[in-house]
Amino acid sequence: MAALQLEKQRGRYAALAIAAVVIVVGIPLWWKTTETYRAWLPFSDISELDTLQLQLSVDIEVVFSRGTLTPEQQKKVPLSHVSLRYKYETRYRTATVMEEDALNQPSAAEADLSLHMLSESSCGSVVVYVIPESSTLLPEDVKVYVGQRRTALLRSPPFKSSWSLKEVLSSLDVKVEQVVSTMSFNHQDIVAALSDRVRMTKVTKESMADSMRAIKSSPGYEITFSLLNPDPKSHSLHWDIEGAVQSYIQPLLNKLAPIANFSVDSQILYYAVLGVNPRFDNSSNAASSNPVLNFLLYVPDAHHSPLFIRDHSKREVYNVNEMYGPEAERPVDININMAKVMGVFLAQLRLMLGVQHTHPPPGFVLQSPGSAGLADWELDRLLWSRSVENIATASTTITSLAQLLDQIGNIVINDNIAQQVSSAVTSLQSAVVELEAGNLAFALQYSREAILASERAFFDPSLLHLLYFPDDQKFAIYIPLFLPMCVPIVLSLLKIMSEAKQKRAEKQAKSD
């Protein structure tokens, strides 16, 4: 009897020892070795991105040339004036002697070039030179001349000598505001850049069409020029695409280098008909994650020549045969007139990259950008829009990623993802600060870094759903492993508890 009691006592101790080892050592060890690694993320900073307030600051300089102000008014010219809507910081001053000499050039274009040679304006700024009403630098019907750089010539409105300086500046503010809205961003540009985040209100059909043509902001673009020859037996086509790209396209791409990286290639497709989708082999460098911009030049065959393109009113708007050289006669070699082709391609490329048509007020003259393909102030308008668009896109991506990681608690967050998220948040904050300070170039740089880091974090391979297990799959794996081991231990503990409870009841009965 004593031996049986000793054996039961030993069994109880063994069961308690095994249970203690499992609870104290086994379960914590299993929990630690199977837990999902989740690096720290700045969730508090990410939550503030939803309420991010952008404040764009434009540096405006109004320069009064000789003859626009009276000597008494010149003494009272204020140093600066700040408008709080978009923070237009306007500085006033009189023209220097060298600027006066530059404004004495015979033409407005020469004056614009001379002023640019004196000092180059910073990116995003606008300089308005106020010239006398009687100046012959501009034609009589021209009130404002906008050059290729960041300067504009404004014909002074009629001022009375009895006016105070405050009245002079007040009458001038309307014209200056029109100049700034033409050369810099306007409210519609910012709304279009934030179209994915805010509801667009009053937008013209033409501006809506231009925004629909524009490709979404991307770190890089692949540009492909394709020549479609449906009937190579009847005619042989020759196009100097390399020379045309260097002459017409490359200057524009050089100016757009701060916005994105560009890759250009070309191809000739034979026996291709209208509506064909260009196909690329595996060796083509156009196969990348960047958006591909395809420009197609279709030369009609003899059965469809001459080919005209008409609008809805049956009015001829385009003659494809004008792209041929004047000496071309089929069936012979045809030299493509690349000047006309590239003129069309360049206009389409500007729209696709977000350079919208500018509709200045009456009395404004905009100088052609020339061989550069893009004026400096047009580049600034694009930089403003792209900076805001990049900030909006990056903040949306980071916010969506944070919500996803917060909802799925067992998804892995490695150190690389945490580093990319932290880098994106820091770059976003820096971009907002630079925009508020009016440093457009730095704001664009930080916004590009933010969007690159956010996309790398969002599309990291470790976040794929195949690399983590949902809870039901975990139960299906762990139950067959732990159930056979846990049942005897649990039953033994229940039996020990029952016996202890029974002994306690017997002792209580005896004491009574």
Salt bridges, closest charged atoms under 4 A:
GLU7 OE1 - ARG10 NH1 3.96
GLU35 OE2 - LYS32 NZ 3.10
ASP59 OD2 - ARG91 NH2 3.26
GLU61 OE2 - ARG91 NH1 3.83
GLU61 OE2 - ARG93 NE 2.36
GLU72 OE2 - LYS76 NZ 3.98
GLU99 OE2 - ARG93 NH2 2.69
GLU100 OE1 - ARG66 NH1 3.86
ASP112 OD2 - ARG149 NH1 3.14
ASP189 OD2 - ARG381 NH2 2.66
ASP196 OD2 - LYS216 NZ 3.53
GLU206 OE2 - HIS359 NE2 3.40
ASP210 OD1 - ARG213 NH1 2.75
ASP301 OD1 - HIS304 ND1 2.77
ASP311 OD2 - ARG315 NH2 3.01
ASP333 OD2 - HIS238 NE2 3.75
ASP376 OD1 - LYS255 NZ 2.48
GLU378 OE2 - ARG350 NH2 2.80
ASP380 OD2 - ARG150 NE 2.54
GLU389 OE1 - ARG386 NE 3.65
GLU499 OE1 - ARG12 NH1 2.85
